[in-house]
């Protein structure tokens, strides 16, 4: 009789993941047993404390370099750096999600099952407290992201993908206002996300078949087995190429890279703005963390095969994001296409064949996360009686009506444009430099040209805010509460600091830029 041997677990290394998933389960119990009037404060406090505790454990594990949980979780420099980034950015997002002073009752619907555009829907939009189930959903998503960047085999990565994707589908449908737009966005995201997940899983099956027959190894989808199969497998390379392509579809969908970006503008526009910020910052970190691990560890030996294809995807992504951003008339859709273009710049870093390219990509993810959360924090403040005023025509003259917040938004837009002394400039320098050194000059040229195009829609918004006269339709900027103010100030200060003194974070990223295999 064969004895069943359980895998060894390093609980300290797994602690950040366990803290967030345990807190998500605790949040479900809070919903069941804590009185309704107290749930918001309890849920927000518990979620923030959990993020802080998980971040503390990430710092505690800073020197760990190991593979645990039956070879399915890798704890190394990139894992810990990206987990720390996700947790810091998630804390900022939770501040935006928890603020109920900008809009009475918060950004979320009071009752998810209410019929859109009905009398009950209009009644709940006038100020009933939003539902608090969003906090367990957010903490589940954070836990899934922490697993996603640490996964050391493709099946674990797929499970993590579903753990953080399913809560996001629900969160996108919970906007207090414009309920039909919110539900439409969630449905599009869910359907397209389901297809992307299916492609990913089919790719896993093909890669498993490709690993069969490797001398001295049984078939498997852990990254060590896949890496060995890339050079030694007797199976047809068609399985490898098809499997890589299908895996890339699933990952590039989450990264919002063209041509798998079509969900992004509609979802960014329709989702509650704090959730949009959470997706723009944290989901991008998780997606690129997985891309880095898959292509730098599992398929390392096949770089000559995937680099031209991913390079073409990067150029297409930069072009689509930059060109279509010019045509947008809604600020959230503009930021969505900006996110798509930034995914192209990040792919340049992914393809840079050096440690500096990996470090530059990780730096870019953190810097962009701070900036984009600050941008969406400002978007939540520009509103009228019907909610957020996101049409660009409504922002005309905003600089004269609310000069302080218009100045903050101007600074953030200049950072997106890559102006020196902002984190945006240092981010592009951090990924373009290693790519140029690695012989990828064509990607750098495409990046520089599209950055010039992308600067136009940013500067157009700046000109509208400062050089146009305020009209009757120009909304006011709501005075933010403490939570939104904190998130906004953290984002702006980080954007400035990483542009002026990027050295400490770049050094940290460089020191962490080495995978365990």
Buried (B, 14 or more C-beta within 10 A) or exposed (E): EEEEEEEEEBEEBBBBBBBBBBBBEBBBEBBEEBEEEEBBEBBBEBBBEBBEBBBBBBEBBEEBBEBBBBBBBBBBBBBBBBBBBBBBBBBBBBBBBBBBBBBEBBBBBBEBEBEBEEEBBEEBBEBBBBBBBBBBBBBBBBBBBBBBBBBBBBBBBBBBBBBBBBBBBBBBBBBBBBBEBBBBBBBBBBEBBEBBBEBBBBBBBBBBBBBBBBEEBEBBBBBBBBBBBBEBBEBEEEBBBBBBBBBBBBBBBBBBBBEBBBBBBBBBBBBBBBBBBBBBBBBBBBBBBBBBBBBBBBBBBBBEBBBEEBBEBBBBBBBBBBBBBEEBEBBBBBBBBBBBBBBBBBBBBBBBBBBBBBBBBBBBBBBBBBBBBBBBBBBBBBBEEEBBBBEBEBBBBBBBBBBEBBBBBBBBBBBBBBBEEBBBBBBBBBBBBBBBBBEBEEBBEBBEBBBEBBBEBBBBBBEBBBEBEBEEEBBBBBEBBEBBBBBBBBBBEBBBBBBEEBEEBBEBBBEBBBBBB
